[in-house]
Amino acid sequence: MKLRKFLFIGAILCMTSFAFAQDTDCDTDISIYREAFKQWDGKAASANPIMIASWRRVFLNCPSAKERTLTDGTKIVNNALIRPTKDAELKEKYIDTLVMVYEARIQYFPKSGVGNIKGRMGLDLMAFPSRMEQAYNALKDAIDNDGNNSNYAFIDGLFSSTINMVKAGKLDESAILDAYSQLMDIVEFNVRKYTEEGNEKLLNSYTATKGNLEAGVQPYANCEDLVRIYQKKFDAEPDNVELLNKIASVLASRNCDKSDLYLAVAIKLHKLNPSPESAYFIGKRYLADQEYSKATSYLIEATKSQDVKSAQQAYKYLAQIMWKEGKGEQGRAYARKAIELDKTDGEPYMIIGYIYASSGKECASNPLHAKAVYWAAADKFQKAKEVDPSMTAKANEMIREYSKLFPTSEDAFFYNVFEGDEYQVECWINEKTKARFSNN
């Protein structure tokens, strides 16, 4: 019994001594490679063989000792081993080593962010055509992992990698559009975020990425190409509701809703799964064809959508239809519904302004009143830019144009109305405004 206990203690001491020796060796190798690494300019020609050998021993024997060993390692493997190597087979092995370094970092130091590490690995692998698919998968994992927190460089990398995969025949062309949609949502989130925070540096980075995405998608985003790409998918899976929703959304977002494919998809979608959303797609298509009566019934149904953005847009479309059909009061009612759903959108006010401006004949109880509608219209254009700065240029243009149609002071004099007076625009408009005169 005593002998067995003695042997056990001896074994523990041996293991402890071995571990201590290994730790000591690692510390020594870390010190050696780090000192050389700090002197290194990052060029292959000046890479110290002792630095490489010491780093290699640290990576093989104690990869979890320090995260810095792994971040340094990606630079060492990339610049000192892969780049100067001409032998194709050996280069592939070095690239495998690079991947192992990144995977070790994910394993031992996940707190640094799995998405961040995967993204950096993907960007490195993009330099090697043989690792195209591996780079794409790493970058896709990075974006899927980090979502709206994704680094702008990884977004750029994934989109470029997706295009490369399509060109190589490894992905369908629709993957480019899918990636564009996903990545643009992330970019726009960050543009809004850093605009609000006043972070100019990151705002500029994400804005540049947005430009890269828009430039990259252009060869694949015209309506002819979109129809060609998605017609095949529609023909192959005409009853796939998820696919139909995606096709309809993409075509609508790229202003391709006049295509026969869009109408076919919308009708099929509504037949398979009737909903306010599918009604919206059909209504929008009939609106594009100026088939207003058909569009109206579907758009009224679309206003019941749980998606506030779609419901609000349906109300705006209905307001435009009523304006075109000369039903001003009803058009205003729909525009006001749109305002209720989004008080920061200036477009409904613009529509009301257009409706008022076109009501001169209808509201011509006297010559002054026929022109007073332009006062009311200008008020709405002014309101549009107040709630929505993006409408400023258009609103100013409309105010400038319709101001030319204001009554003259001579017109108003006969009705005892003077500059700045409060004036009640009657007829169905029934709103108060201020008298302003044209100099024409």
NURORO-905917 format. One record per residue (C-alpha): x, y, z; residue in one letter. Coordinates in nm, 4 decimals, always signed. Example, Ala and Ser with C-alpha at 12.3 -4.5 7.8 and 13.67 -1.06 7.14 Angstrom:
2
- +1.2300:-0.4500:+0.7800:A
- +1.3670:-0.1060:+0.7140:S
***
This chain:
440
- +0.0000:+0.0000:+0.0000:M
- +0.2848:+0.2384:+0.0949:K
- +0.4710:+0.1476:-0.2259:L
- +0.1602:+0.2215:-0.4397:R
- +0.1176:+0.5595:-0.2657:K
- +0.4836:+0.6402:-0.3222:F
- +0.4616:+0.5556:-0.6933:L
- +0.1482:+0.7738:-0.7337:F
- +0.3146:+1.0727:-0.5693:I
- +0.6208:+1.0190:-0.7832:G
- +0.4100:+1.0196:-1.0985:A
- +0.2455:+1.3471:-0.9963:I
- +0.5833:+1.5037:-0.9331:L
- +0.7068:+1.3905:-1.2751:C
- +0.3996:+1.5358:-1.4469:M
- +0.4408:+1.8610:-1.2560:T
- +0.8063:+1.8791:-1.3506:S
- +0.7191:+1.8150:-1.7173:F
- +0.4499:+2.0825:-1.7147:A
- +0.6862:+2.3253:-1.5461:F
- +0.9548:+2.2511:-1.8046:A
- +0.7052:+2.2968:-2.0863:Q
- +0.5854:+2.6289:-1.9434:D
- +0.9446:+2.7386:-1.9054:T
- +1.0211:+2.6431:-2.2670:D
- +0.7105:+2.8277:-2.3886:C
- +0.8023:+3.1389:-2.1949:D
- +1.1512:+3.1264:-2.3435:T
- +1.0220:+3.0764:-2.6986:D
- +0.7642:+3.3501:-2.6557:I
- +1.0344:+3.5873:-2.5393:S
- +1.2667:+3.4931:-2.8284:I
- +1.0103:+3.5197:-3.1066:Y
- +0.8529:+3.8374:-2.9638:R
- +1.1851:+4.0183:-2.9482:E
- +1.2555:+3.9291:-3.3120:A
- +0.8966:+4.0052:-3.4123:F
- +0.9201:+4.3582:-3.2731:K
- +1.2296:+4.4185:-3.4879:Q
- +1.0707:+4.2724:-3.8028:W
- +0.9422:+4.5035:-4.0762:D
- +0.6905:+4.2429:-4.1975:G
- +0.8736:+4.1631:-4.5214:K
- +0.9557:+3.8046:-4.6168:A
- +1.3206:+3.8831:-4.6957:A
- +1.3893:+4.0130:-4.3457:S
- +1.2041:+3.7400:-4.1556:A
- +1.4343:+3.5942:-3.8895:N
- +1.4436:+3.2093:-3.9030:P
- +1.4841:+3.2024:-3.5250:I
- +1.1623:+3.4073:-3.4917:M
- +0.9742:+3.1623:-3.7131:I
- +1.1135:+2.8530:-3.5346:A
- +1.0402:+2.9934:-3.1875:S
- +0.6899:+3.1003:-3.2849:W
- +0.6226:+2.7575:-3.4365:R
- +0.7181:+2.5821:-3.1119:R
- +0.4900:+2.8131:-2.9123:V
- +0.1997:+2.7483:-3.1509:F
- +0.2499:+2.3711:-3.1415:L
- +0.3131:+2.3341:-2.7697:N
- +0.1165:+2.6099:-2.5987:C
- -0.1274:+2.7812:-2.8388:P
- -0.3473:+2.8932:-2.5490:S
- -0.0671:+3.0718:-2.3633:A
- -0.1259:+3.4152:-2.5148:K
- -0.3679:+3.5434:-2.7766:E
- -0.0918:+3.7641:-2.9086:R
- +0.0894:+3.4519:-3.0265:T
- -0.2010:+3.3797:-3.2608:L
- -0.2486:+3.7347:-3.3875:T
- +0.1258:+3.7586:-3.4495:D
- +0.1080:+3.4165:-3.6109:G
- -0.1260:+3.5257:-3.8889:T
- +0.1283:+3.7914:-3.9905:K
- +0.4210:+3.5509:-3.9668:I
- +0.2520:+3.2744:-4.1674:V
- +0.1157:+3.5164:-4.4282:N
- +0.4248:+3.7256:-4.4863:N
- +0.7162:+3.5017:-4.3922:A
- +0.5897:+3.1641:-4.5169:L
- +0.3078:+3.1886:-4.7721:I
- +0.4102:+3.4886:-4.9824:R
- +0.7710:+3.3939:-5.0582:P
- +0.6884:+3.0278:-5.1296:T
- +0.6838:+2.9336:-5.4987:K
- +0.6098:+2.5644:-5.4501:D
- +0.2307:+2.5341:-5.4975:A
- +0.1907:+2.2264:-5.2788:E
- +0.3942:+2.3748:-4.9935:L
- +0.2044:+2.7026:-5.0220:K
- -0.1262:+2.5177:-4.9738:E
- +0.0129:+2.3590:-4.6590:K
- +0.1125:+2.6983:-4.5266:Y
- -0.2376:+2.8266:-4.6015:I
- -0.3709:+2.5304:-4.4007:D
- -0.1473:+2.6466:-4.1172:T
- -0.2940:+2.9967:-4.1439:L
- -0.6442:+2.8519:-4.1084:V
- -0.5267:+2.6469:-3.8074:M
- -0.4004:+2.9644:-3.6401:V
- -0.7373:+3.1352:-3.6831:Y
- -0.9240:+2.8255:-3.5648:E
- -0.6992:+2.8068:-3.2569:A
- -0.7839:+3.1676:-3.1790:R
- -1.1559:+3.0880:-3.2030:I
- -1.1045:+2.7847:-2.9778:Q
- -0.8945:+2.9476:-2.7075:Y
- -0.9950:+3.3138:-2.7252:F
- -1.3600:+3.3308:-2.8382:P
- -1.4150:+3.6436:-2.6283:K
- -1.2360:+3.8370:-2.9020:S
- -1.5445:+3.7721:-3.1122:G
- -1.6009:+3.4697:-3.3312:V
- -1.7433:+3.6912:-3.6056:G
- -1.4399:+3.9178:-3.5897:N
- -1.1936:+3.6263:-3.6120:I
- -1.3884:+3.4526:-3.8906:K
- -1.4065:+3.7776:-4.0852:G
- -1.0332:+3.8356:-4.0625:R
- -0.9681:+3.4785:-4.1731:M
- -1.2034:+3.5261:-4.4688:G
- -1.0296:+3.8444:-4.5811:L
- -0.6892:+3.6708:-4.5640:D
- -0.8156:+3.3694:-4.7587:L
- -0.9606:+3.5899:-5.0353:M
- -0.5996:+3.6435:-5.1506:A
- -0.5780:+3.2784:-5.2577:F
- -0.7982:+3.1668:-5.5505:P
- -0.7792:+2.8055:-5.4345:S
- -0.9538:+2.9064:-5.1107:R
- -1.2386:+3.1023:-5.2691:M
- -1.5109:+2.8878:-5.1157:E
- -1.3418:+2.8755:-4.7763:Q
- -1.3109:+3.2547:-4.7763:A
- -1.6778:+3.2945:-4.8694:Y
- -1.7931:+3.0587:-4.5926:N
- -1.5766:+3.2313:-4.3304:A
- -1.7062:+3.5759:-4.4241:L
- -2.0651:+3.4558:-4.4391:K
- -2.0269:+3.3031:-4.0913:D
- -1.8852:+3.6346:-3.9690:A
- -2.1814:+3.8367:-4.0991:I
- -2.4391:+3.5816:-3.9828:D
- -2.2774:+3.5825:-3.6393:N
- -2.2477:+3.9609:-3.5925:D
- -2.5509:+4.0896:-3.7851:G
- -2.5843:+4.4680:-3.7512:N
- -2.2539:+4.4761:-3.5624:N
- -2.0645:+4.3457:-3.8651:S
- -1.7392:+4.5176:-3.9591:N
- -1.7681:+4.7175:-4.2835:Y
- -1.4555:+4.5419:-4.4207:A
- -1.6193:+4.2017:-4.3773:F
- -1.9332:+4.3288:-4.5540:I
- -1.7237:+4.4439:-4.8491:D
- -1.5365:+4.1136:-4.8443:G
- -1.8468:+3.8956:-4.8386:L
- -2.0083:+4.0800:-5.1277:F
- -1.6924:+4.0562:-5.3400:S
- -1.6554:+3.6911:-5.2427:S
- -2.0182:+3.6204:-5.3385:T
- -1.9630:+3.7713:-5.6834:I
- -1.6472:+3.5617:-5.7243:N
- -1.8391:+3.2465:-5.6304:M
- -2.1100:+3.3273:-5.8863:V
- -1.8536:+3.3903:-6.1591:K
- -1.6894:+3.0569:-6.0750:A
- -2.0241:+2.8777:-6.1090:G
- -2.0354:+2.7815:-5.7412:K
- -2.3437:+2.9935:-5.6610:L
- -2.6550:+3.0950:-5.8525:D
- -2.6718:+3.4582:-5.9688:E
- -2.9577:+3.5216:-5.7281:S
- -2.7071:+3.4834:-5.4414:A
- -2.5660:+3.8248:-5.5355:I
- -2.9062:+3.9872:-5.4938:L
- -2.9736:+3.8000:-5.1706:D
- -2.6368:+3.9112:-5.0316:A
- -2.6956:+4.2686:-5.1471:Y
- -3.0303:+4.2835:-4.9680:S
- -2.8912:+4.1411:-4.6425:Q
- -2.5731:+4.3488:-4.6423:L
- -2.7388:+4.6755:-4.7445:M
- -2.9776:+4.6460:-4.4487:D
- -2.6754:+4.6163:-4.2168:I
- -2.4941:+4.9054:-4.3832:V
- -2.7959:+5.1371:-4.3681:E
- -2.8450:+5.0486:-4.0002:F
- -2.4875:+5.1574:-3.9292:N
- -2.5101:+5.4708:-4.1446:V
- -2.8101:+5.5808:-3.9368:R
- -2.6377:+5.4793:-3.6130:K
- -2.3131:+5.6654:-3.6744:Y
- -2.4952:+5.9677:-3.8158:T
- -2.6859:+5.9948:-3.4887:E
- -2.3694:+5.9392:-3.2835:E
- -2.1692:+6.1873:-3.4890:G
- -1.8933:+5.9290:-3.5483:N
- -1.7602:+6.0673:-3.8755:E
- -1.4850:+5.8089:-3.9218:K
- -1.7123:+5.5043:-3.9055:L
- -1.9899:+5.6870:-4.0918:L
- -1.7505:+5.7484:-4.3813:N
- -1.6424:+5.3827:-4.3768:S
- -1.9960:+5.2455:-4.3928:Y
- -2.0962:+5.5081:-4.6511:T
- -1.8052:+5.3965:-4.8694:A
- -1.9146:+5.0342:-4.8263:T
- -2.2666:+5.1323:-4.9301:K
- -2.1231:+5.2781:-5.2502:G
- -1.9264:+4.9594:-5.3127:N
- -2.2385:+4.7460:-5.2746:L
- -2.4388:+4.9663:-5.5095:E
- -2.1622:+4.9623:-5.7694:A
- -2.1118:+4.5867:-5.7384:G
- -2.4779:+4.4950:-5.7771:V
- -2.5421:+4.7115:-6.0825:Q
- -2.4434:+4.4529:-6.3479:P
- -2.6953:+4.2139:-6.1941:Y
- -2.9695:+4.4552:-6.0884:A
- -3.1335:+4.5860:-6.4032:N
- -3.4862:+4.4594:-6.4594:C
- -3.3953:+4.2459:-6.7585:E
- -3.1328:+4.0555:-6.5597:D
- -3.3541:+4.0256:-6.2521:L
- -3.6372:+3.8783:-6.4560:V
- -3.3969:+3.6397:-6.6299:R
- -3.2492:+3.5252:-6.2967:I
- -3.5773:+3.4833:-6.1125:Y
- -3.7899:+3.3496:-6.3980:Q
- -3.5932:+3.0236:-6.3821:K
- -3.6452:+2.9956:-6.0076:K
- -4.0158:+3.0747:-6.0397:F
- -4.0610:+2.8152:-6.3134:D
- -3.8818:+2.5551:-6.1028:A
- -4.0738:+2.6230:-5.7789:E
- -4.3983:+2.8077:-5.8583:P
- -4.5592:+2.7000:-5.5295:D
- -4.2728:+2.7979:-5.2967:N
- -4.4298:+3.0797:-5.0942:V
- -4.0992:+3.1886:-4.9373:E
- -3.9390:+3.2136:-5.2806:L
- -4.2374:+3.4012:-5.4238:L
- -4.2199:+3.6578:-5.1443:N
- -3.8498:+3.7063:-5.2081:K
- -3.8961:+3.7492:-5.5853:I
- -4.1798:+3.9972:-5.5390:A
- -3.9820:+4.1967:-5.2824:S
- -3.6683:+4.2146:-5.4975:V
- -3.8555:+4.3144:-5.8141:L
- -4.0541:+4.5778:-5.6256:A
- -3.7449:+4.7234:-5.4567:S
- -3.5679:+4.7575:-5.7933:R
- -3.8731:+4.9191:-5.9623:N
- -3.9294:+4.6139:-6.1815:C
- -4.2975:+4.5810:-6.0920:D
- -4.4057:+4.6409:-6.4520:K
- -4.2689:+4.3045:-6.5597:S
- -4.4959:+4.0123:-6.6443:D
- -4.3010:+3.8016:-6.3962:L
- -4.3896:+4.0374:-6.1113:Y
- -4.7611:+4.0145:-6.1875:L
- -4.7472:+3.6352:-6.2270:A
- -4.5647:+3.5982:-5.8957:V
- -4.7988:+3.8357:-5.7158:A
- -5.1140:+3.6622:-5.8378:I
- -4.9722:+3.3178:-5.7612:K
- -4.8682:+3.4312:-5.4161:L
- -5.2122:+3.5716:-5.3423:H
- -5.3743:+3.2507:-5.4615:K
- -5.1508:+3.0255:-5.2493:L
- -5.1463:+3.2397:-4.9397:N
- -5.3897:+3.5344:-4.9506:P
- -5.2684:+3.8120:-4.7260:S
- -5.2406:+4.1903:-4.7101:P
- -4.8790:+4.1478:-4.8186:E
- -4.9633:+3.9565:-5.1362:S
- -5.2468:+4.2020:-5.2056:A
- -4.9930:+4.4836:-5.1814:Y
- -4.7783:+4.3296:-5.4550:F
- -5.0749:+4.2931:-5.6912:I
- -5.2067:+4.6405:-5.6159:G
- -4.8681:+4.7935:-5.6854:K
- -4.8471:+4.6102:-6.0165:R
- -5.1919:+4.7240:-6.1332:Y
- -5.1060:+5.0767:-6.0238:L
- -4.7993:+5.0661:-6.2492:A
- -5.0329:+4.9711:-6.5370:D
- -5.2686:+5.2580:-6.4419:Q
- -5.5479:+5.0073:-6.3858:E
- -5.6691:+5.2079:-6.0917:Y
- -5.9932:+5.0272:-6.0154:S
- -5.8151:+4.6903:-5.9924:K
- -5.5308:+4.8403:-5.7919:A
- -5.7656:+5.0066:-5.5426:T
- -5.9333:+4.6895:-5.4147:S
- -5.6005:+4.5158:-5.3557:Y
- -5.4382:+4.8193:-5.1946:L
- -5.7299:+4.8633:-4.9532:I
- -5.6657:+4.5053:-4.8456:E
- -5.2936:+4.5816:-4.8201:A
- -5.3567:+4.8571:-4.5636:T
- -5.4401:+4.5789:-4.3150:K
- -5.0810:+4.4528:-4.3251:S
- -4.9003:+4.4019:-3.9936:Q
- -4.5960:+4.5513:-4.1657:D
- -4.6437:+4.9207:-4.0915:V
- -4.4193:+5.0256:-4.3799:K
- -4.6254:+4.8290:-4.6334:S
- -4.9555:+4.9493:-4.4886:A
- -4.8363:+5.3099:-4.4943:Q
- -4.7166:+5.2783:-4.8537:Q
- -5.0523:+5.1275:-4.9534:A
- -5.2298:+5.4335:-4.8116:Y
- -4.9985:+5.6611:-5.0108:K
- -5.0706:+5.4679:-5.3295:Y
- -5.4453:+5.4950:-5.2630:L
- -5.4102:+5.8700:-5.2082:A
- -5.2310:+5.9004:-5.5424:Q
- -5.5015:+5.6998:-5.7181:I
- -5.7766:+5.9213:-5.5745:M
- -5.5815:+6.2271:-5.6875:W
- -5.5543:+6.0871:-6.0400:K
- -5.9267:+6.0073:-6.0409:E
- -6.0249:+6.3527:-5.9158:G
- -6.1470:+6.2290:-5.5767:K
- -5.9603:+6.4846:-5.3715:G
- -6.1329:+6.4504:-5.0376:E
- -6.0942:+6.0731:-5.0378:Q
- -5.7310:+6.1068:-5.1445:G
- -5.6617:+6.3398:-4.8543:R
- -5.8246:+6.0917:-4.6152:A
- -5.5882:+5.8162:-4.7322:Y
- -5.2872:+6.0483:-4.7106:A
- -5.3813:+6.1356:-4.3529:R
- -5.3951:+5.7639:-4.2717:K
- -5.0399:+5.7343:-4.4056:A
- -4.9327:+6.0258:-4.1843:I
- -5.0801:+5.8537:-3.8795:E
- -4.8573:+5.5516:-3.9472:L
- -4.5389:+5.7529:-4.0045:D
- -4.5297:+6.1140:-3.8928:K
- -4.1746:+6.1587:-4.0238:T
- -4.2654:+6.0859:-4.3865:D
- -4.3197:+6.4030:-4.5884:G
- -4.4573:+6.2333:-4.8992:E
- -4.8227:+6.2188:-4.7792:P
- -4.8118:+6.5962:-4.7255:Y
- -4.6743:+6.6369:-5.0782:M
- -4.9642:+6.4307:-5.2133:I
- -5.2181:+6.6448:-5.0260:I
- -5.0438:+6.9498:-5.1696:G
- -5.0824:+6.8141:-5.5226:Y
- -5.4486:+6.7361:-5.4568:I
- -5.5152:+7.0884:-5.3280:Y
- -5.3326:+7.2447:-5.6213:A
- -5.5487:+7.0499:-5.8676:S
- -5.8752:+7.1576:-5.6994:S
- -5.8972:+7.5094:-5.8415:G
- -6.1812:+7.4393:-6.0825:K
- -6.3716:+7.2308:-5.8317:E
- -6.3457:+7.5026:-5.5664:C
- -6.3943:+7.8088:-5.7909:A
- -6.6843:+7.9723:-5.6071:S
- -6.5116:+8.3011:-5.6889:N
- -6.1887:+8.4027:-5.8693:P
- -5.9972:+8.4544:-5.5446:L
- -6.1068:+8.1217:-5.3999:H
- -6.0025:+7.9403:-5.7177:A
- -5.6454:+8.0604:-5.6588:K
- -5.6480:+8.0350:-5.2799:A
- -5.6136:+7.6576:-5.3149:V
- -5.2497:+7.7244:-5.4069:Y
- -5.1966:+7.8808:-5.0649:W
- -5.3239:+7.5638:-4.9035:A
- -5.1078:+7.3530:-5.1349:A
- -4.7950:+7.5529:-5.0485:A
- -4.8693:+7.5028:-4.6777:D
- -4.8581:+7.1258:-4.7288:K
- -4.5344:+7.1397:-4.9256:F
- -4.3859:+7.3467:-4.6435:Q
- -4.5048:+7.0907:-4.3891:K
- -4.3559:+6.8076:-4.5954:A
- -4.0029:+6.9436:-4.5698:K
- -4.0451:+7.0318:-4.2024:E
- -4.1201:+6.6711:-4.1047:V
- -3.8961:+6.5110:-4.3662:D
- -3.5774:+6.6968:-4.4697:P
- -3.5312:+6.4566:-4.7628:S
- -3.8310:+6.6285:-4.9241:M
- -3.6747:+6.9762:-4.9051:T
- -3.5604:+7.0062:-5.2663:A
- -3.8864:+6.8766:-5.4134:K
- -4.1007:+7.0800:-5.1733:A
- -3.9096:+7.3995:-5.2498:N
- -3.9524:+7.3365:-5.6209:E
- -4.3286:+7.2957:-5.5802:M
- -4.3578:+7.6040:-5.3576:I
- -4.1655:+7.8044:-5.6163:R
- -4.3849:+7.6838:-5.9036:E
- -4.7213:+7.7209:-5.7336:Y
- -4.6290:+8.0595:-5.5837:S
- -4.6442:+8.1890:-5.9408:K
- -5.0161:+8.0977:-5.9381:L
- -5.0996:+8.2794:-5.6129:F
- -5.3597:+8.5572:-5.6426:P
- -5.2277:+8.9088:-5.6975:T
- -5.2907:+9.1827:-5.4449:S
- -5.5299:+9.3347:-5.6989:E
- -5.7289:+9.0051:-5.7144:D
- -5.7618:+9.0000:-5.3376:A
- -5.8363:+9.3704:-5.2952:F
- -6.1903:+9.3281:-5.4270:F
- -6.2540:+9.0702:-5.1517:Y
- -6.1026:+9.2867:-4.8787:N
- -5.8134:+9.0407:-4.8296:V
- -5.4617:+9.1713:-4.7619:F
- -5.1119:+9.0251:-4.7294:E
- -5.0803:+8.8089:-4.4172:G
- -5.4536:+8.7948:-4.3463:D
- -5.5950:+8.4689:-4.2208:E
- -5.8037:+8.3146:-4.4947:Y
- -6.0435:+8.0211:-4.4848:Q
- -6.0077:+7.8013:-4.7935:V
- -6.3577:+7.6696:-4.8292:E
- -6.5039:+7.3962:-5.0526:C
- -6.4125:+7.0471:-4.9253:W
- -6.0624:+7.1651:-4.8311:I
- -6.1922:+7.3743:-4.5405:N
- -5.8549:+7.4845:-4.4003:E
- -5.7183:+7.8138:-4.2738:K
- -5.4148:+7.9676:-4.4415:T
- -5.2370:+8.3011:-4.4803:K
- -5.2848:+8.5331:-4.7747:A
- -4.9768:+8.5651:-4.9949:R
- -4.9590:+8.7304:-5.3312:F
- -4.7911:+8.6673:-5.6608:S
- -4.5873:+8.9357:-5.8304:N
- -4.6701:+8.8000:-6.1751:N
***
